[in-house]
Amino acid sequence: MPLYSTEAVVLRKIDYRESDQIMTFLTPDYGRISGMVRGAKRIRSRFGASLEMLTYGKLIYFDRQGKNLVSINQFDILKSFQQIRENLIRSGSCQYMAELIMGFVPERESAAEVFKLFVRSMEGMSATRDPEAVLRIFEIRFLSIIGFAPRMDACVFCGNRQGRFMFFIKDGGLVCSSCQVRSTEAEPESVPEGVGFFWRQALAMDLTKMDRVRLQGRLNVGLKRLLHRYLLHLLGREIRSFTFLEKLGQEAGGLTPVLEHGK
């Protein structure tokens, strides 16, 4: 029974029987892996608090051929991200990123770039005063890494880079006014001013500087709606953590005002 060692982040945990849990991790080398942790719920579990959601650590596990679940042997904390779990906005935002990863990243396939993006995004979320900016950067970079990025630099039909555009979900990107008759989509999204510049910056930026980015309200609202509809189209279902975040920010006009007031 082979023994593996890898960096990992806790994506999800599910209670199983009286004292066990099924944990799902994101790893750089093996993508998503799920494993059984015996006695994880016991007070004196040898894992202690290391298996909290969003914890970044060093995972050691046994993998039995032909089994869906690996056997978790050890998980040592490299970074707890406790400050994220203690804040509802930061925690919900990282849960949203984790849910996207659960929906799009295959099991047992290398996911080094997604792993790096997720860890850097959690670090950014820990320090930022604008969680929406970090989320939009994550979404844009994530779509690019997994190969589902929409075309945002020119018309998907003719390649035109000038003029007025709408975003057509099913066609996968921008469509110029001349080519809109070629699409069958009834309700395209308007493209907020500045989206092209922000999109390019998000793809090119140093991820260690995510926490410094600020996103104007109108641009964020339009970009969030566009990306949400596009992700729903790809995923085929609602993203529960997105709905939760929307409810949190609804009364305050966004997540940033909520975070600034310490709620």
Backbone as CSV, one residue per row, in Angstrom:
resi,resn,N_x,N_y,N_z,CA_x,CA_y,CA_z,C_x,C_y,C_z
1,MET,0.851,-1.193,0.000,0.000,0.000,0.000,0.887,1.244,0.000
2,PRO,0.966,1.978,-1.134,1.885,3.111,-1.274,1.584,4.240,-0.285
3,LEU,2.649,4.900,0.183,2.536,6.038,1.083,2.900,7.302,0.307
4,TYR,2.035,8.329,0.416,2.245,9.567,-0.319,2.361,10.738,0.656
5,SER,3.137,11.747,0.252,3.284,12.966,1.034,3.134,14.165,0.106
6,THR,2.307,15.117,0.477,2.051,16.268,-0.379,1.511,17.436,0.435
7,GLU,1.659,18.640,-0.091,0.965,19.784,0.487,-0.524,19.623,0.189
8,ALA,-1.360,20.225,1.027,-2.796,20.083,0.833,-3.554,21.177,1.579
9,VAL,-4.759,21.461,1.088,-5.689,22.373,1.771,-7.003,21.634,1.961
10,VAL,-7.589,21.760,3.146,-8.871,21.107,3.428,-9.992,21.839,2.695
11,LEU,-10.670,21.127,1.793,-11.772,21.705,1.023,-13.138,21.410,1.641
12,ARG,-13.281,20.223,2.192,-14.603,19.812,2.693,-14.437,18.686,3.699
13,LYS,-15.340,18.638,4.672,-15.366,17.495,5.583,-16.806,17.100,5.845
14,ILE,-17.024,15.786,5.887,-18.362,15.227,6.075,-18.304,14.234,7.221
15,ASP,-19.201,14.401,8.177,-19.268,13.454,9.292,-19.671,12.073,8.789
16,TYR,-19.024,11.059,9.339,-19.309,9.682,8.930,-19.360,8.810,10.178
17,ARG,-20.477,8.183,10.369,-20.704,7.364,11.562,-20.507,8.208,12.819
18,GLU,-20.151,7.564,13.906,-20.133,8.266,15.183,-18.915,9.155,15.380
19,SER,-17.758,8.704,14.947,-16.545,9.446,15.271,-15.635,9.736,14.080
20,ASP,-16.013,9.282,12.890,-15.137,9.435,11.731,-15.578,10.606,10.845
21,GLN,-14.695,11.010,9.966,-15.011,12.034,8.977,-14.380,11.680,7.642
22,ILE,-15.077,12.070,6.562,-14.518,11.951,5.221,-14.046,13.339,4.810
23,MET,-12.754,13.469,4.572,-12.145,14.751,4.256,-11.803,14.819,2.767
24,THR,-12.001,15.990,2.190,-11.559,16.225,0.821,-10.494,17.315,0.830
25,PHE,-9.390,17.034,0.166,-8.249,17.951,0.116,-7.970,18.357,-1.331
26,LEU,-7.411,19.548,-1.489,-6.825,19.931,-2.767,-5.323,19.815,-2.615
27,THR,-4.695,19.110,-3.539,-3.249,18.941,-3.530,-2.677,19.404,-4.871
28,PRO,-1.422,19.853,-4.914,-0.844,20.274,-6.190,-0.558,19.115,-7.135
29,ASP,-0.156,17.985,-6.600,0.280,16.869,-7.449,-0.846,15.912,-7.829
30,TYR,-1.828,15.763,-6.953,-2.863,14.749,-7.166,-4.266,15.332,-7.231
31,GLY,-4.384,16.641,-7.392,-5.691,17.268,-7.502,-6.529,17.068,-6.261
32,ARG,-7.811,16.790,-6.471,-8.696,16.529,-5.336,-8.558,15.081,-4.891
33,ILE,-8.388,14.883,-3.605,-8.412,13.531,-3.056,-9.273,13.528,-1.806
34,SER,-9.982,12.439,-1.599,-10.837,12.289,-0.419,-10.363,11.095,0.382
35,GLY,-10.430,11.237,1.705,-9.943,10.158,2.551,-10.713,10.044,3.849
36,MET,-10.661,8.874,4.420,-11.309,8.596,5.696,-10.340,8.924,6.828
37,VAL,-10.853,9.674,7.817,-10.067,9.973,9.016,-10.768,9.299,10.200
38,ARG,-10.178,8.220,10.669,-10.768,7.469,11.778,-10.617,8.246,13.089
39,GLY,-11.708,8.377,13.817,-11.687,9.017,15.126,-11.487,10.522,15.094
40,ALA,-11.743,11.143,13.940,-11.500,12.580,13.799,-12.359,13.416,14.739
41,LYS,-13.554,12.925,15.090,-14.480,13.699,15.913,-14.271,13.481,17.409
42,ARG,-13.388,12.589,17.763,-13.134,12.342,19.186,-12.363,13.511,19.800
43,ILE,-12.640,13.786,21.060,-12.000,14.898,21.757,-10.484,14.757,21.762
44,ARG,-10.024,13.549,21.937,-8.583,13.307,22.002,-8.012,12.773,20.689
45,SER,-8.619,13.163,19.595,-8.110,12.744,18.287,-6.677,13.228,18.100
46,ARG,-5.828,12.380,17.529,-4.427,12.754,17.324,-4.278,13.861,16.276
47,PHE,-5.349,14.121,15.519,-5.277,15.183,14.519,-5.566,16.557,15.130
48,GLY,-6.192,16.586,16.301,-6.490,17.853,16.963,-7.290,18.777,16.068
49,ALA,-6.846,20.047,15.986,-7.553,21.051,15.178,-6.966,21.185,13.771
50,SER,-6.089,20.273,13.402,-5.398,20.415,12.120,-6.321,20.237,10.916
51,LEU,-7.448,19.566,11.105,-8.332,19.274,9.983,-9.496,20.248,9.863
52,GLU,-9.323,21.467,10.382,-10.345,22.494,10.204,-10.408,22.907,8.733
53,MET,-11.581,23.349,8.299,-11.745,23.808,6.926,-10.722,24.880,6.571
54,LEU,-10.201,24.802,5.348,-9.298,25.779,4.750,-7.882,25.757,5.328
55,THR,-7.593,24.781,6.198,-6.235,24.666,6.732,-5.275,24.189,5.643
56,TYR,-4.105,24.804,5.612,-3.052,24.455,4.662,-1.982,23.680,5.412
57,GLY,-1.663,22.484,4.915,-0.713,21.672,5.658,-0.001,20.637,4.814
58,LYS,0.710,19.760,5.499,1.444,18.658,4.870,0.674,17.367,5.138
59,LEU,0.227,16.734,4.070,-0.610,15.547,4.174,0.183,14.286,3.865
60,ILE,0.015,13.275,4.704,0.590,11.951,4.458,-0.553,10.950,4.453
61,TYR,-0.631,10.149,3.397,-1.748,9.208,3.295,-1.334,7.935,2.568
62,PHE,-2.108,6.888,2.825,-1.953,5.615,2.125,-3.027,5.521,1.048
63,ASP,-2.643,5.007,-0.102,-3.592,4.864,-1.201,-3.655,3.409,-1.634
64,ARG,-4.789,2.815,-1.351,-4.974,1.419,-1.752,-5.573,1.360,-3.143
65,GLN,-4.961,0.627,-4.023,-5.389,0.539,-5.416,-6.832,0.039,-5.500
66,GLY,-7.628,0.737,-6.308,-9.020,0.331,-6.515,-9.995,0.912,-5.518
67,LYS,-9.499,1.679,-4.530,-10.365,2.273,-3.522,-10.569,3.758,-3.829
68,ASN,-11.814,4.243,-3.630,-12.097,5.655,-3.868,-11.498,6.550,-2.793
69,LEU,-11.511,6.072,-1.549,-11.016,6.856,-0.423,-9.617,6.416,-0.025
70,VAL,-8.745,7.406,0.194,-7.423,7.100,0.716,-7.519,7.019,2.238
71,SER,-6.459,6.572,2.863,-6.409,6.476,4.318,-5.462,7.554,4.846
72,ILE,-6.026,8.521,5.574,-5.233,9.652,6.062,-4.387,9.210,7.250
73,ASN,-3.088,9.396,7.116,-2.166,8.995,8.177,-1.753,10.171,9.061
74,GLN,-1.525,11.351,8.424,-1.024,12.496,9.177,-1.306,13.776,8.406
75,PHE,-1.590,14.863,9.144,-1.765,16.171,8.514,-1.201,17.227,9.457
76,ASP,-0.086,17.817,9.056,0.608,18.804,9.880,0.364,20.202,9.330
77,ILE,-0.032,21.124,10.194,-0.380,22.483,9.786,0.849,23.261,9.321
78,LEU,0.739,23.856,8.123,1.734,24.804,7.633,1.231,26.233,7.827
79,LYS,-0.074,26.412,7.616,-0.711,27.700,7.855,-2.174,27.440,8.173
80,SER,-2.629,27.909,9.324,-3.981,27.558,9.780,-5.072,28.408,9.145
81,PHE,-4.746,29.630,8.739,-5.738,30.591,8.244,-6.877,30.786,9.245
82,GLN,-6.510,30.796,10.516,-7.488,30.968,11.579,-8.228,32.301,11.446
83,GLN,-7.517,33.352,11.017,-8.136,34.666,10.885,-9.244,34.676,9.840
84,ILE,-9.161,33.758,8.872,-10.228,33.635,7.878,-11.449,32.981,8.505
85,ARG,-11.239,31.903,9.222,-12.363,31.179,9.816,-13.091,32.005,10.878
86,GLU,-12.402,32.974,11.477,-13.009,33.787,12.529,-13.831,34.944,11.983
87,ASN,-13.817,35.148,10.665,-14.561,36.237,10.044,-15.522,35.669,9.012
88,LEU,-16.797,36.001,9.148,-17.834,35.401,8.303,-17.646,35.729,6.828
89,ILE,-17.259,36.963,6.522,-17.066,37.376,5.133,-15.869,36.667,4.513
90,ARG,-14.749,36.679,5.215,-13.551,36.035,4.685,-13.761,34.523,4.551
91,SER,-14.379,33.924,5.567,-14.635,32.487,5.530,-15.581,32.116,4.392
92,GLY,-16.696,32.863,4.276,-17.650,32.579,3.200,-17.039,32.749,1.826
93,SER,-16.161,33.743,1.680,-15.505,33.987,0.391,-14.582,32.831,0.013
94,CYS,-13.832,32.322,1.005,-12.937,31.193,0.725,-13.718,29.897,0.519
95,GLN,-14.856,29.771,1.189,-15.724,28.612,0.957,-16.255,28.636,-0.478
96,TYR,-16.529,29.827,-0.978,-16.978,29.965,-2.362,-15.890,29.486,-3.329
97,MET,-14.654,29.902,-3.088,-13.548,29.443,-3.931,-13.401,27.923,-3.849
98,ALA,-13.535,27.388,-2.641,-13.434,25.935,-2.457,-14.546,25.210,-3.199
99,GLU,-15.746,25.796,-3.209,-16.866,25.150,-3.908,-16.631,25.122,-5.414
100,LEU,-16.057,26.186,-5.948,-15.724,26.178,-7.379,-14.687,25.096,-7.684
101,ILE,-13.700,24.973,-6.816,-12.684,23.936,-7.004,-13.309,22.552,-6.948
102,MET,-14.219,22.334,-5.997,-14.906,21.046,-5.896,-15.695,20.744,-7.174
103,GLY,-16.236,21.788,-7.787,-17.077,21.585,-8.968,-16.311,21.376,-10.257
104,PHE,-15.102,21.918,-10.346,-14.399,21.902,-11.626,-13.108,21.084,-11.655
105,VAL,-12.458,20.925,-10.530,-11.153,20.241,-10.529,-11.363,18.738,-10.365
106,PRO,-10.880,17.927,-11.301,-11.077,16.469,-11.233,-10.300,15.835,-10.080
107,GLU,-10.748,14.670,-9.675,-10.019,13.895,-8.685,-8.790,13.249,-9.323
108,ARG,-7.749,13.143,-8.532,-6.527,12.401,-8.877,-5.823,12.924,-10.132
109,GLU,-5.973,14.225,-10.439,-5.241,14.824,-11.549,-4.460,16.031,-11.045
110,SER,-3.271,16.226,-11.561,-2.409,17.324,-11.124,-3.140,18.663,-11.205
111,ALA,-2.997,19.466,-10.152,-3.685,20.758,-10.100,-2.766,21.805,-9.465
112,ALA,-1.518,21.824,-9.892,-0.507,22.685,-9.262,-0.863,24.162,-9.366
113,GLU,-1.339,24.604,-10.526,-1.652,26.020,-10.711,-2.889,26.426,-9.915
114,VAL,-3.893,25.552,-9.876,-5.086,25.842,-9.075,-4.720,25.901,-7.597
115,PHE,-3.881,24.977,-7.158,-3.459,24.943,-5.757,-2.748,26.241,-5.387
116,LYS,-1.812,26.674,-6.222,-1.085,27.917,-5.964,-2.039,29.097,-5.914
117,LEU,-2.978,29.154,-6.853,-3.953,30.243,-6.892,-4.801,30.263,-5.623
118,PHE,-5.238,29.086,-5.170,-6.098,29.013,-3.994,-5.369,29.474,-2.736
119,VAL,-4.156,29.005,-2.543,-3.387,29.406,-1.364,-3.096,30.906,-1.393
120,ARG,-2.678,31.422,-2.547,-2.399,32.855,-2.669,-3.668,33.681,-2.454
121,SER,-4.800,33.175,-2.939,-6.063,33.902,-2.771,-6.501,33.926,-1.309
122,MET,-6.262,32.844,-0.586,-6.585,32.844,0.843,-5.676,33.809,1.596
123,GLU,-4.409,33.872,1.204,-3.504,34.841,1.819,-3.972,36.265,1.533
124,GLY,-4.410,36.501,0.288,-4.942,37.810,-0.065,-6.205,38.136,0.703
125,MET,-7.074,37.142,0.857,-8.321,37.349,1.580,-8.064,37.642,3.054
126,SER,-6.982,37.116,3.596,-6.649,37.352,5.000,-6.327,38.817,5.279
127,ALA,-5.772,39.509,4.272,-5.279,40.866,4.492,-6.106,41.948,3.814
128,THR,-6.930,41.600,2.841,-7.621,42.601,2.038,-8.717,43.333,2.803
129,ARG,-9.010,44.563,2.346,-10.200,45.281,2.787,-11.259,45.263,1.691
130,ASP,-10.971,44.587,0.600,-11.927,44.488,-0.516,-12.032,43.027,-0.954
131,PRO,-12.815,42.222,-0.246,-12.926,40.797,-0.580,-13.480,40.545,-1.971
132,GLU,-14.320,41.470,-2.461,-14.891,41.282,-3.798,-13.793,41.302,-4.860
133,ALA,-12.801,42.164,-4.690,-11.703,42.236,-5.657,-10.937,40.920,-5.694
134,VAL,-10.659,40.349,-4.531,-9.948,39.068,-4.477,-10.774,37.975,-5.149
135,LEU,-12.089,37.979,-4.918,-12.950,36.962,-5.532,-12.976,37.088,-7.045
136,ARG,-13.073,38.317,-7.554,-13.104,38.485,-9.012,-11.768,38.054,-9.641
137,ILE,-10.654,38.389,-8.991,-9.348,37.959,-9.510,-9.261,36.439,-9.499
138,PHE,-9.719,35.820,-8.405,-9.700,34.357,-8.334,-10.523,33.751,-9.465
139,GLU,-11.747,34.240,-9.668,-12.617,33.681,-10.710,-11.971,33.774,-12.084
140,ILE,-11.407,34.939,-12.391,-10.798,35.150,-13.708,-9.589,34.238,-13.903
141,ARG,-8.715,34.170,-12.902,-7.522,33.315,-13.010,-7.913,31.836,-13.031
142,PHE,-8.904,31.465,-12.230,-9.349,30.076,-12.160,-9.888,29.599,-13.507
143,LEU,-10.731,30.415,-14.132,-11.279,30.046,-15.444,-10.169,29.880,-16.475
144,SER,-9.167,30.720,-16.398,-8.044,30.617,-17.331,-7.263,29.326,-17.116
145,ILE,-7.002,28.989,-15.858,-6.211,27.796,-15.541,-6.915,26.519,-15.978
146,ILE,-8.234,26.435,-15.747,-8.956,25.195,-16.055,-9.378,25.096,-17.522
147,GLY,-9.072,26.136,-18.311,-9.330,26.066,-19.744,-10.714,26.475,-20.174
148,PHE,-11.442,27.211,-19.338,-12.799,27.639,-19.675,-12.927,29.158,-19.720
149,ALA,-11.834,29.860,-19.892,-11.889,31.323,-19.910,-12.670,31.811,-21.122
150,PRO,-13.608,32.748,-20.924,-14.296,33.330,-22.072,-13.364,34.260,-22.833
151,ARG,-13.714,34.546,-24.087,-12.881,35.485,-24.850,-13.298,36.906,-24.495
152,MET,-12.344,37.662,-23.957,-12.648,39.010,-23.490,-11.830,40.086,-24.202
153,ASP,-11.066,39.694,-25.219,-10.226,40.678,-25.914,-10.732,41.024,-27.303
154,ALA,-11.731,40.265,-27.802,-12.232,40.501,-29.157,-13.520,39.700,-29.360
155,CYS,-14.213,39.966,-30.448,-15.448,39.247,-30.773,-15.162,37.763,-31.025
156,VAL,-15.965,36.900,-30.442,-15.745,35.461,-30.592,-16.005,34.987,-32.018
157,PHE,-16.781,35.760,-32.787,-17.120,35.338,-34.150,-16.137,35.877,-35.190
158,CYS,-15.859,37.175,-35.144,-15.061,37.778,-36.217,-13.689,38.291,-35.770
159,GLY,-13.450,38.327,-34.475,-12.166,38.795,-33.989,-12.029,40.302,-33.904
160,ASN,-13.098,41.022,-34.178,-13.072,42.482,-34.106,-12.769,42.949,-32.681
161,ARG,-11.884,43.948,-32.547,-11.502,44.459,-31.234,-12.027,45.869,-30.975
162,GLN,-12.751,46.432,-31.922,-13.241,47.798,-31.801,-14.769,47.828,-31.761
163,GLY,-15.293,48.890,-31.125,-16.738,49.082,-31.114,-17.391,48.654,-29.813
164,ARG,-18.704,48.433,-29.889,-19.491,48.065,-28.720,-19.695,46.547,-28.675
165,PHE,-19.634,45.996,-27.463,-19.746,44.546,-27.290,-20.797,44.210,-26.233
166,MET,-21.331,43.021,-26.361,-22.145,42.392,-25.324,-21.482,41.059,-24.999
167,PHE,-21.755,40.560,-23.800,-21.196,39.266,-23.407,-22.264,38.192,-23.590
168,PHE,-21.962,37.214,-24.457,-22.898,36.134,-24.748,-22.415,34.865,-24.036
169,ILE,-23.194,34.440,-23.044,-22.798,33.324,-22.181,-22.532,32.061,-22.992
170,LYS,-23.495,31.658,-23.804,-23.390,30.389,-24.529,-22.332,30.416,-25.621
171,ASP,-22.020,31.599,-26.121,-21.000,31.710,-27.157,-19.608,31.876,-26.568
172,GLY,-19.535,32.085,-25.270,-18.249,32.081,-24.588,-17.435,33.344,-24.685
173,GLY,-18.111,34.507,-24.675,-17.335,35.731,-24.645,-18.005,36.908,-25.301
174,LEU,-17.174,37.873,-25.701,-17.672,39.111,-26.283,-18.143,38.905,-27.716
175,VAL,-19.224,39.609,-28.047,-19.736,39.594,-29.420,-19.975,41.041,-29.837
176,CYS,-19.416,41.430,-30.969,-19.565,42.808,-31.446,-20.980,43.030,-31.981
177,SER,-21.330,44.301,-32.163,-22.686,44.643,-32.594,-23.020,44.047,-33.963
178,SER,-22.023,43.925,-34.830,-22.268,43.380,-36.169,-22.579,41.883,-36.150
179,CYS,-22.046,41.162,-35.146,-22.177,39.703,-35.113,-23.276,39.200,-34.162
180,GLN,-23.939,40.104,-33.481,-24.918,39.666,-32.497,-26.089,38.912,-33.123
181,VAL,-26.375,39.162,-34.398,-27.447,38.441,-35.098,-27.071,36.977,-35.323
182,ARG,-25.799,36.638,-35.191,-25.338,35.267,-35.414,-25.552,34.382,-34.187
183,SER,-25.871,34.999,-33.059,-26.074,34.239,-31.826,-27.552,33.984,-31.580
184,THR,-27.840,32.864,-30.935,-29.222,32.514,-30.595,-29.575,32.895,-29.157
185,GLU,-28.617,33.473,-28.448,-28.848,33.814,-27.046,-29.770,35.021,-26.928
186,ALA,-30.789,34.886,-26.082,-31.810,35.930,-25.968,-31.439,37.032,-24.989
187,GLU,-30.663,36.703,-23.943,-30.368,37.686,-22.895,-28.864,37.795,-22.629
188,PRO,-28.145,38.463,-23.529,-26.711,38.654,-23.280,-26.496,39.643,-22.142
189,GLU,-25.276,39.638,-21.587,-24.928,40.543,-20.495,-24.256,41.795,-21.058
190,SER,-24.612,42.934,-20.492,-23.889,44.147,-20.853,-22.479,44.072,-20.265
191,VAL,-21.548,44.735,-20.901,-20.149,44.699,-20.467,-19.826,45.997,-19.754
192,PRO,-19.574,45.949,-18.442,-19.313,47.189,-17.698,-18.032,47.867,-18.160
193,GLU,-18.035,49.190,-18.098,-16.853,49.957,-18.483,-15.677,49.593,-17.587
194,GLY,-14.535,49.348,-18.184,-13.325,49.019,-17.438,-13.092,47.534,-17.256
195,VAL,-14.034,46.683,-17.724,-13.893,45.250,-17.486,-12.689,44.672,-18.231
196,GLY,-12.434,45.168,-19.438,-11.311,44.655,-20.214,-9.979,44.931,-19.522
197,PHE,-9.830,46.150,-18.997,-8.603,46.521,-18.304,-8.431,45.678,-17.043
198,PHE,-9.499,45.550,-16.242,-9.398,44.769,-15.009,-9.102,43.306,-15.313
199,TRP,-9.714,42.766,-16.357,-9.503,41.365,-16.734,-8.037,41.117,-17.073
200,ARG,-7.469,42.012,-17.867,-6.055,41.871,-18.246,-5.149,41.986,-17.022
201,GLN,-5.454,42.931,-16.154,-4.659,43.111,-14.954,-4.746,41.889,-14.044
202,ALA,-5.929,41.311,-13.933,-6.118,40.132,-13.080,-5.285,38.957,-13.574
203,LEU,-5.177,38.801,-14.880,-4.406,37.694,-15.453,-2.906,37.906,-15.350
204,ALA,-2.485,39.159,-15.333,-1.046,39.459,-15.381,-0.435,39.756,-14.015
205,MET,-1.244,40.037,-13.009,-0.726,40.573,-11.756,0.030,39.543,-10.929
206,ASP,0.864,40.054,-10.040,1.554,39.247,-9.040,0.536,38.868,-7.959
207,LEU,0.309,37.588,-7.777,-0.733,37.138,-6.851,-0.449,37.528,-5.403
208,THR,0.796,37.810,-5.075,1.105,38.210,-3.703,0.598,39.623,-3.404
209,LYS,0.142,40.337,-4.434,-0.345,41.710,-4.250,-1.866,41.811,-4.372
210,MET,-2.565,40.685,-4.307,-4.021,40.686,-4.461,-4.723,41.566,-3.428
211,ASP,-4.185,41.584,-2.231,-4.843,42.316,-1.148,-4.804,43.829,-1.353
212,ARG,-3.992,44.324,-2.295,-3.881,45.763,-2.532,-4.902,46.260,-3.550
213,VAL,-5.549,45.359,-4.248,-6.457,45.734,-5.337,-7.780,46.246,-4.773
214,ARG,-8.293,47.323,-5.367,-9.614,47.840,-5.028,-10.476,47.813,-6.288
215,LEU,-11.728,47.469,-6.124,-12.628,47.310,-7.273,-13.817,48.240,-7.102
216,GLN,-14.016,49.149,-8.066,-15.127,50.096,-7.995,-16.465,49.368,-7.988
217,GLY,-17.417,49.942,-7.264,-18.712,49.305,-7.059,-19.437,48.907,-8.331
218,ARG,-19.575,49.834,-9.281,-20.329,49.551,-10.513,-19.627,48.484,-11.348
219,LEU,-18.300,48.563,-11.402,-17.547,47.556,-12.152,-17.702,46.191,-11.495
220,ASN,-17.621,46.143,-10.171,-17.764,44.878,-9.467,-19.139,44.265,-9.687
221,VAL,-20.187,45.070,-9.589,-21.554,44.558,-9.763,-21.733,43.940,-11.144
222,GLY,-21.279,44.660,-12.182,-21.437,44.144,-13.541,-20.582,42.919,-13.796
223,LEU,-19.344,42.950,-13.324,-18.431,41.831,-13.536,-18.875,40.601,-12.751
224,LYS,-19.349,40.819,-11.534,-19.821,39.697,-10.718,-21.013,39.011,-11.384
225,ARG,-21.955,39.787,-11.885,-23.127,39.209,-12.555,-22.716,38.426,-13.799
226,LEU,-21.825,39.013,-14.576,-21.345,38.360,-15.795,-20.666,37.032,-15.471
227,LEU,-19.749,37.057,-14.508,-19.012,35.843,-14.146,-19.919,34.803,-13.504
228,HIS,-20.866,35.261,-12.686,-21.774,34.320,-12.039,-22.616,33.573,-13.057
229,ARG,-23.188,34.292,-14.001,-24.000,33.636,-15.034,-23.157,32.671,-15.870
230,TYR,-21.928,33.069,-16.157,-21.054,32.213,-16.957,-20.682,30.946,-16.192
231,LEU,-20.359,31.082,-14.906,-20.020,29.917,-14.086,-21.222,28.993,-13.911
232,LEU,-22.412,29.561,-13.756,-23.619,28.733,-13.661,-23.827,27.930,-14.942
233,HIS,-23.581,28.581,-16.067,-23.712,27.890,-17.361,-22.745,26.713,-17.440
234,LEU,-21.521,26.903,-16.996,-20.523,25.835,-17.048,-20.818,24.727,-16.038
235,LEU,-21.207,25.132,-14.835,-21.386,24.170,-13.752,-22.732,23.463,-13.806
236,GLY,-23.754,24.158,-14.305,-25.076,23.550,-14.429,-25.901,23.559,-13.157
237,ARG,-25.470,24.311,-12.158,-26.229,24.411,-10.901,-25.806,25.662,-10.150
238,GLU,-26.643,26.055,-9.193,-26.322,27.218,-8.378,-25.157,26.915,-7.442
239,ILE,-24.413,27.945,-7.121,-23.280,27.825,-6.213,-23.755,28.304,-4.844
240,ARG,-23.924,27.399,-3.916,-24.569,27.719,-2.639,-23.854,28.811,-1.862
241,SER,-22.542,28.775,-1.833,-21.792,29.771,-1.085,-21.898,31.161,-1.710
242,PHE,-22.129,31.229,-3.011,-22.351,32.529,-3.664,-23.644,33.137,-3.152
243,THR,-24.689,32.327,-3.066,-25.977,32.798,-2.549,-25.839,33.289,-1.115
244,PHE,-25.062,32.568,-0.310,-24.829,32.956,1.078,-24.134,34.310,1.151
245,LEU,-23.101,34.511,0.324,-22.374,35.773,0.317,-23.260,36.932,-0.138
246,GLU,-24.108,36.675,-1.109,-25.015,37.716,-1.581,-25.967,38.169,-0.489
247,LYS,-26.454,37.232,0.308,-27.350,37.580,1.412,-26.619,38.392,2.476
248,LEU,-25.354,38.039,2.736,-24.566,38.778,3.727,-24.380,40.240,3.316
249,GLY,-24.109,40.447,2.038,-23.812,41.797,1.580,-25.002,42.582,1.088
250,GLN,-26.167,41.969,1.045,-27.341,42.593,0.430,-27.733,43.905,1.101
251,GLU,-27.835,43.902,2.398,-28.287,45.096,3.102,-27.235,46.197,3.128
252,ALA,-25.976,45.821,3.104,-24.900,46.815,3.195,-24.394,47.278,1.839
253,GLY,-24.928,46.709,0.756,-24.498,47.114,-0.571,-23.208,46.476,-1.024
254,GLY,-22.877,45.322,-0.471,-21.668,44.614,-0.877,-20.911,44.075,0.316
255,LEU,-19.940,43.201,0.043,-19.182,42.570,1.122,-18.194,43.529,1.774
256,THR,-17.652,44.467,1.022,-16.646,45.372,1.577,-17.193,46.235,2.713
257,PRO,-18.390,46.850,2.556,-18.943,47.617,3.676,-19.176,46.751,4.922
258,VAL,-19.620,45.505,4.722,-19.828,44.609,5.860,-18.506,44.366,6.569
259,LEU,-17.460,44.091,5.814,-16.144,43.797,6.395,-15.587,45.020,7.111
260,GLU,-15.789,46.195,6.527,-15.255,47.421,7.129,-15.904,47.741,8.468
261,HIS,-17.154,47.297,8.630,-17.860,47.554,9.887,-17.685,46.403,10.882
262,GLY,-16.866,45.422,10.495,-16.522,44.346,11.425,-17.621,43.359,11.698
263,LYS,-18.582,43.216,10.785,-19.678,42.276,10.997,-19.350,40.901,10.481
